[in-house]
Amino acid sequence: MALRLKASQLKRMANNVLLSQAFHQTLSSPSLSHSQCPAPPLPPPPVPFSFHFDGPQHPPPPQFLELLKKVATFSSQAEAATHLDHSGFEASKDLICCAIWALREQWKPALVAFNWGGKFHCFDEKVCTLMIWVLGTHSKFSTAWCIIRDMQRSSLSTRLAMLIMIDRYAAANNSAKAIQTFNFMEKFRLTPDQEAFHSLLNALCRHGNVEEAEEFMLVNKKLFPLETESFNIILNGWCNITCDVFEAKRVWREMSNYCITPDGVSYSHMISCFSKTGNLFDSLRLYDQMKKREWIPGIMVYNSLVYVLTCENCLKEAVKFVDKLKEEGLQPNSATFNSMIQPLCEAGKLAEARIILNEMVKENVSPTIETYHAFFEGTDYQGTLEFLSRMKGSGLSPNEDSFLLILAKFFKLKQPVNALKIWMEMVAYGVVPNCMHYRTMVEGLVKCRWFIKARDFYEEMISKGCLQDPKLNKLFENEALDRGDKSKNTKTTRVNSDKSGGILRAIR
């Protein structure tokens, strides 16, 4: 039974486990589903390059990290370096790498660690590329370019650094700079080859600049002849990232115009796109066409078909496709079962969703966070508590997103009492509320007209270090005006009542 839920996080840059959370960016794919079903899981695009970081097993000493944060506030780099020199810590490549990684959310102390390490020759390609990634993530591109020039002067390879810059520019929604960096590779004695070309296309598409990627591919068709892989990258962008079925169809026709033969990956992308938009007919049509052309459907194709069949109230046929994928030698995975559970929960068919969950467990397939999140969206308060408990029992503790989803659900249902109960459950599960949780509570309580409680949460939110929200301030201002108008109307009514009473007495 096949297909995952909304795609969330695609691996992008690293094979290394330690860096996987940073270099593997999360990709959310907006759904344009006509059947009110969320988008199914997406096949990951090709990984254009890998960043290897084999750091030590143990994190850097907390005292060292605190010291770096402290000296980052000094006005002079020399003063900061002197302070570190006399700190008793010994610089090494491992220490510097791990410190930069640990401080990746705070580029200034990370850069202090990098510069201090450079004094002791802790300066290799690994350290530099990691620092460039951190700087690029914080849009500190000028500083990143300085490091690249230093790498070139030190005869270190700058190829991966340039690919990282392309990716970070694309992430910053600056496609022009990403393309300019690709064209700039020759000045660093690097060849902008097919791999780099595909890396650029992938980076642009992955961050939503699919139109720019397609235009660049066509403009450069003399240097990089059009072929199936390049078109597949563009198809993946339109099908799985922007989910624009009109553009996906256009690119599919363009492939034919340029005499480019679609392969199995091409069909997989198109079937995924049709399934997300609730187009059962074209999903099955392309599946049949794919088999006739002797392309072997993979698990992603079956997942897409199972998803769209379930969305279109064809659960029995979806189950048959699960059996068919087994006959093809494939094994259903968690995404396969989630592909049925999610649309069933969305449609309020919890009994059927529970049956699929039981079948999932029977097949020794472990439920995922997405599995439980699907049930959170569809169950009542008691059901929510049940699945929170089951989630914890399975070893997948509810996370911040879990409670954010549940709170939003209860406020959507106009059930502020249940939302407040869940808030207490969140604390019991050891999840620390963040600013987003507080904003959800305040907005929800205001919409339910629980103004006093909303103000309490808002004050607590500010005391926790969250910034004041102009939108929330406006809500409270409107609430105060409404109360003022109501009290004014009440007074007027009383005055008029007194006057009319006096006239009646006078008449009598």
Summary of the structure (lengths in Angstrom):
residues: 508
radius of gyration: 28.3
end to end distance: 83.8
largest distance: 107.7
contacts: 1658
relative contact order: 0.07
helix: 67%
strand: 0%
